[in-house]
Amino acid sequence: MSIENHPENKVVITDTSCFILLEKIGALDVLHQVFAIIFTTPEIAAEYGHPLPGWGVTIKSADPSLKTAFNKYVDEGEASAIALASEIACDYLILDDAADRRLAIKLNMPVKGTAGVLLTAKQKRHPSFISP
């Protein structure tokens, strides 16, 4: 599916918890049903511990010093996601941990959690298993 034909023409960067939580409820594909491009980092892919879906794009932050700076406040995976969001334009940074979200918001990054992803999916009528 091309980005032009995607129902929601949005780019997101996601952390490990989103992959894990959506996989646990059998809804991992919801990410790609709702968002056109899903970026993650090699650190997050390693934390996830399973092969990422083919629609997930893994890219590394160009500036390792950003990840190092953010890693003083949050875990390595989340630091890598926040560093990547500092470098590329994205519509949302998907983070679930409160400390991670606080740091991203402090840096003026648009944040959404996994629950927000599911709510967006429901509003777009994607997974029929989510009740109103």
CYANA upper distance limits for C-alpha pairs under 8 A (distance plus 0.5 A):
  1 MET  CA      5 ASN  CA      7.09
  1 MET  CA      6 HIS  CA      7.00
  2 SER  CA      6 HIS  CA      6.75
  2 SER  CA     36 ALA  CA      8.19
  3 ILE  CA      9 ASN  CA      6.52
  3 ILE  CA     36 ALA  CA      5.90
  3 ILE  CA     37 ILE  CA      7.97
  4 GLU  CA      9 ASN  CA      7.37
  5 ASN  CA      9 ASN  CA      8.46
  6 HIS  CA     35 PHE  CA      8.11
  6 HIS  CA     36 ALA  CA      6.36
  7 PRO  CA     33 GLN  CA      8.35
  7 PRO  CA     34 VAL  CA      7.37
  7 PRO  CA     35 PHE  CA      8.30
  7 PRO  CA     36 ALA  CA      8.37
  8 GLU  CA     34 VAL  CA      6.45
  8 GLU  CA     35 PHE  CA      6.20
  8 GLU  CA     36 ALA  CA      6.99
  9 ASN  CA     35 PHE  CA      6.99
  9 ASN  CA     36 ALA  CA      5.95
 10 LYS  CA     35 PHE  CA      5.65
 10 LYS  CA     36 ALA  CA      5.87
 10 LYS  CA     37 ILE  CA      7.15
 10 LYS  CA     90 CYS  CA      8.03
 10 LYS  CA     91 ASP  CA      6.37
 11 VAL  CA     35 PHE  CA      6.73
 11 VAL  CA     36 ALA  CA      6.45
 11 VAL  CA     37 ILE  CA      5.24
 11 VAL  CA     38 ILE  CA      6.59
 11 VAL  CA     39 PHE  CA      8.14
 11 VAL  CA     89 ALA  CA      8.39
 11 VAL  CA     90 CYS  CA      5.54
 11 VAL  CA     91 ASP  CA      5.83
 11 VAL  CA     92 TYR  CA      7.40
 12 VAL  CA     35 PHE  CA      7.50
 12 VAL  CA     37 ILE  CA      6.83
 12 VAL  CA     38 ILE  CA      5.60
 12 VAL  CA     39 PHE  CA      6.60
 12 VAL  CA     90 CYS  CA      5.91
 12 VAL  CA     91 ASP  CA      6.24
 12 VAL  CA     92 TYR  CA      5.38
 12 VAL  CA     93 LEU  CA      6.24
 12 VAL  CA     94 ILE  CA      7.48
 13 ILE  CA     38 ILE  CA      6.31
 13 ILE  CA     39 PHE  CA      5.10
 13 ILE  CA     40 THR  CA      5.97
 13 ILE  CA     81 ALA  CA      7.15
 13 ILE  CA     84 LEU  CA      8.43
 13 ILE  CA     85 ALA  CA      7.46
 13 ILE  CA     90 CYS  CA      7.38
 13 ILE  CA     92 TYR  CA      7.04
 13 ILE  CA     93 LEU  CA      5.41
 13 ILE  CA     94 ILE  CA      6.57
 14 THR  CA     18 CYS  CA      7.08
 14 THR  CA     19 PHE  CA      8.30
 14 THR  CA     38 ILE  CA      7.55
 14 THR  CA     39 PHE  CA      6.96
 14 THR  CA     40 THR  CA      6.03
 14 THR  CA     81 ALA  CA      7.42
 14 THR  CA     93 LEU  CA      6.43
 14 THR  CA     94 ILE  CA      5.08
 14 THR  CA     95 LEU  CA      7.16
 15 ASP  CA     19 PHE  CA      7.70
 15 ASP  CA     40 THR  CA      7.22
 15 ASP  CA     44 ILE  CA      6.59
 15 ASP  CA     77 GLY  CA      7.32
 15 ASP  CA     78 GLU  CA      6.58
 15 ASP  CA     81 ALA  CA      6.93
 15 ASP  CA     94 ILE  CA      6.68
 15 ASP  CA     95 LEU  CA      6.40
 16 THR  CA     20 ILE  CA      6.75
 16 THR  CA     44 ILE  CA      5.87
 16 THR  CA     45 ALA  CA      7.82
 16 THR  CA     47 GLU  CA      7.01
 16 THR  CA     48 TYR  CA      6.12
 16 THR  CA     77 GLY  CA      7.76
 16 THR  CA     78 GLU  CA      8.47
 17 SER  CA     21 LEU  CA      6.35
 17 SER  CA     95 LEU  CA      7.94
 17 SER  CA     96 ASP  CA      7.21
 17 SER  CA    114 THR  CA      8.37
 18 CYS  CA     22 LEU  CA      6.48
 18 CYS  CA     94 ILE  CA      7.61
 18 CYS  CA     95 LEU  CA      7.83
 18 CYS  CA     96 ASP  CA      7.90
 18 CYS  CA    113 GLY  CA      8.08
 18 CYS  CA    114 THR  CA      5.87
 19 PHE  CA     23 GLU  CA      6.50
 19 PHE  CA     28 LEU  CA      7.06
 19 PHE  CA     48 TYR  CA      7.60
 20 ILE  CA     24 LYS  CA      6.67
 20 ILE  CA     48 TYR  CA      7.31
 21 LEU  CA     25 ILE  CA      7.14
 21 LEU  CA    114 THR  CA      8.04
 22 LEU  CA     26 GLY  CA      6.67
 22 LEU  CA     27 ALA  CA      5.38
 22 LEU  CA     28 LEU  CA      5.18
 22 LEU  CA     30 VAL  CA      8.36
 22 LEU  CA    114 THR  CA      8.20
 23 GLU  CA     27 ALA  CA      6.26
 23 GLU  CA     28 LEU  CA      5.40
 27 ALA  CA    127 PRO  CA      8.25
 29 ASP  CA     33 GLN  CA      6.73
 30 VAL  CA     34 VAL  CA      6.57
 30 VAL  CA    118 LEU  CA      8.09
 30 VAL  CA    121 ALA  CA      7.30
 30 VAL  CA    126 HIS  CA      7.74
 30 VAL  CA    127 PRO  CA      7.49
 31 LEU  CA     35 PHE  CA      6.34
 31 LEU  CA     38 ILE  CA      7.93
 31 LEU  CA    117 VAL  CA      7.76
 32 HIS  CA     36 ALA  CA      6.71
 32 HIS  CA     37 ILE  CA      7.74
 32 HIS  CA     38 ILE  CA      7.62
 32 HIS  CA     55 TRP  CA      7.45
 33 GLN  CA    121 ALA  CA      8.18
 33 GLN  CA    126 HIS  CA      7.44
 34 VAL  CA    117 VAL  CA      8.40
 34 VAL  CA    120 THR  CA      7.79
 34 VAL  CA    121 ALA  CA      6.35
 34 VAL  CA    124 LYS  CA      8.02
 34 VAL  CA    126 HIS  CA      8.04
 37 ILE  CA     55 TRP  CA      8.08
 37 ILE  CA     56 GLY  CA      7.90
 37 ILE  CA     57 VAL  CA      8.09
 38 ILE  CA     55 TRP  CA      7.62
 38 ILE  CA     56 GLY  CA      5.76
 38 ILE  CA     57 VAL  CA      6.55
 39 PHE  CA     56 GLY  CA      6.48
 39 PHE  CA     57 VAL  CA      5.24
 39 PHE  CA     58 THR  CA      6.26
 39 PHE  CA     59 ILE  CA      7.46
 40 THR  CA     44 ILE  CA      6.97
 40 THR  CA     45 ALA  CA      7.60
 40 THR  CA     56 GLY  CA      7.60
 40 THR  CA     57 VAL  CA      6.69
 40 THR  CA     58 THR  CA      5.40
 40 THR  CA     59 ILE  CA      6.85
 40 THR  CA     81 ALA  CA      7.20
 41 THR  CA     45 ALA  CA      6.74
 41 THR  CA     58 THR  CA      5.54
 41 THR  CA     59 ILE  CA      5.65
 41 THR  CA     60 LYS  CA      5.93
 41 THR  CA     61 SER  CA      8.06
 41 THR  CA     77 GLY  CA      8.11
 41 THR  CA     80 SER  CA      6.99
 41 THR  CA     81 ALA  CA      6.86
 41 THR  CA     84 LEU  CA      8.22
 42 PRO  CA     46 ALA  CA      6.62
 42 PRO  CA     58 THR  CA      6.56
 42 PRO  CA     59 ILE  CA      7.12
 42 PRO  CA     60 LYS  CA      6.80
 43 GLU  CA     47 GLU  CA      6.74
 43 GLU  CA     76 GLU  CA      7.59
 43 GLU  CA     77 GLY  CA      5.68
 43 GLU  CA     80 SER  CA      7.36
 44 ILE  CA     48 TYR  CA      6.55
 44 ILE  CA     77 GLY  CA      5.45
 44 ILE  CA     78 GLU  CA      8.10
 44 ILE  CA     80 SER  CA      8.27
 44 ILE  CA     81 ALA  CA      8.34
 45 ALA  CA     49 GLY  CA      7.02
 45 ALA  CA     50 HIS  CA      8.07
 45 ALA  CA     51 PRO  CA      8.23
 45 ALA  CA     52 LEU  CA      7.43
 45 ALA  CA     58 THR  CA      8.05
 46 ALA  CA     50 HIS  CA      8.37
 47 GLU  CA     77 GLY  CA      7.75
 52 LEU  CA     56 GLY  CA      6.77
 60 LYS  CA     80 SER  CA      8.35
 60 LYS  CA     84 LEU  CA      7.62
 61 SER  CA     67 LYS  CA      8.22
 61 SER  CA     80 SER  CA      7.32
 61 SER  CA     83 ALA  CA      6.70
 61 SER  CA     84 LEU  CA      5.40
 61 SER  CA     87 GLU  CA      7.78
 62 ALA  CA     84 LEU  CA      8.28
 62 ALA  CA     87 GLU  CA      8.16
 63 ASP  CA     67 LYS  CA      7.94
 63 ASP  CA     83 ALA  CA      8.26
 64 PRO  CA     68 THR  CA      6.87
 65 SER  CA     69 ALA  CA      6.58
 66 LEU  CA     70 PHE  CA      6.68
 66 LEU  CA     83 ALA  CA      5.91
 67 LYS  CA     71 ASN  CA      6.35
 67 LYS  CA     76 GLU  CA      7.97
 67 LYS  CA     79 ALA  CA      5.64
 67 LYS  CA     80 SER  CA      5.64
 67 LYS  CA     82 ILE  CA      8.07
 67 LYS  CA     83 ALA  CA      5.81
 68 THR  CA     72 LYS  CA      7.42
 68 THR  CA     79 ALA  CA      8.02
 69 ALA  CA     73 TYR  CA      8.43
 70 PHE  CA     74 VAL  CA      6.80
 70 PHE  CA     79 ALA  CA      5.52
 70 PHE  CA     80 SER  CA      8.41
 70 PHE  CA     82 ILE  CA      7.98
 70 PHE  CA     83 ALA  CA      7.79
 71 ASN  CA     75 ASP  CA      6.21
 71 ASN  CA     76 GLU  CA      6.09
 71 ASN  CA     78 GLU  CA      8.46
 71 ASN  CA     79 ALA  CA      5.61
 73 TYR  CA     99 ALA  CA      8.30
 73 TYR  CA    103 LEU  CA      8.30
 74 VAL  CA     78 GLU  CA      6.80
 74 VAL  CA     79 ALA  CA      6.37
 74 VAL  CA     99 ALA  CA      7.39
 74 VAL  CA    100 ASP  CA      6.54
 75 ASP  CA     79 ALA  CA      6.46
 76 GLU  CA     80 SER  CA      6.64
 77 GLY  CA     81 ALA  CA      6.89
 78 GLU  CA     82 ILE  CA      6.63
 78 GLU  CA     95 LEU  CA      8.20
 78 GLU  CA    100 ASP  CA      7.21
 79 ALA  CA     83 ALA  CA      6.52
 80 SER  CA     84 LEU  CA      6.61
 81 ALA  CA     85 ALA  CA      6.64
 81 ALA  CA     93 LEU  CA      8.20
 82 ILE  CA     86 SER  CA      6.72
 82 ILE  CA     93 LEU  CA      8.10
 82 ILE  CA    104 ALA  CA      7.13
 83 ALA  CA     87 GLU  CA      7.18
 84 LEU  CA     88 ILE  CA      6.76
 85 ALA  CA     89 ALA  CA      7.20
 85 ALA  CA     90 CYS  CA      7.15
 85 ALA  CA     93 LEU  CA      7.45
 85 ALA  CA    109 MET  CA      8.10
 91 ASP  CA    110 PRO  CA      7.08
 92 TYR  CA    109 MET  CA      7.98
 92 TYR  CA    110 PRO  CA      5.49
 92 TYR  CA    111 VAL  CA      5.75
 92 TYR  CA    112 LYS  CA      6.57
 93 LEU  CA    109 MET  CA      7.57
 93 LEU  CA    110 PRO  CA      6.56
 93 LEU  CA    111 VAL  CA      5.33
 93 LEU  CA    112 LYS  CA      6.66
 94 ILE  CA    111 VAL  CA      6.33
 94 ILE  CA    112 LYS  CA      5.37
 94 ILE  CA    113 GLY  CA      5.65
 94 ILE  CA    114 THR  CA      7.26
 95 LEU  CA    100 ASP  CA      7.04
 95 LEU  CA    101 ARG  CA      6.54
 95 LEU  CA    111 VAL  CA      7.23
 95 LEU  CA    112 LYS  CA      6.85
 95 LEU  CA    113 GLY  CA      5.64
 95 LEU  CA    114 THR  CA      7.79
 96 ASP  CA    100 ASP  CA      7.86
 96 ASP  CA    101 ARG  CA      7.45
 96 ASP  CA    112 LYS  CA      8.35
 96 ASP  CA    113 GLY  CA      5.48
 96 ASP  CA    114 THR  CA      7.03
 97 ASP  CA    101 ARG  CA      6.75
 98 ALA  CA    102 ARG  CA      6.62
 99 ALA  CA    103 LEU  CA      6.82
100 ASP  CA    104 ALA  CA      6.79
101 ARG  CA    105 ILE  CA      6.50
101 ARG  CA    111 VAL  CA      7.25
102 ARG  CA    106 LYS  CA      6.52
103 LEU  CA    107 LEU  CA      6.82
104 ALA  CA    108 ASN  CA      6.90
104 ALA  CA    109 MET  CA      5.77
104 ALA  CA    110 PRO  CA      8.09
104 ALA  CA    111 VAL  CA      7.58
105 ILE  CA    109 MET  CA      5.81
105 ILE  CA    110 PRO  CA      7.38
105 ILE  CA    111 VAL  CA      7.46
112 LYS  CA    116 GLY  CA      6.13
112 LYS  CA    117 VAL  CA      7.47
113 GLY  CA    117 VAL  CA      6.88
114 THR  CA    118 LEU  CA      6.87
115 ALA  CA    119 LEU  CA      6.65
116 GLY  CA    120 THR  CA      6.55
117 VAL  CA    121 ALA  CA      6.65
118 LEU  CA    122 LYS  CA      6.61
119 LEU  CA    123 GLN  CA      6.66
120 THR  CA    124 LYS  CA      6.70
121 ALA  CA    125 ARG  CA      6.56
121 ALA  CA    126 HIS  CA      5.68
121 ALA  CA    127 PRO  CA      7.12
122 LYS  CA    126 HIS  CA      6.29
122 LYS  CA    127 PRO  CA      6.97
122 LYS  CA    128 SER  CA      8.19
122 LYS  CA    130 ILE  CA      7.09
122 LYS  CA    132 PRO  CA      8.21
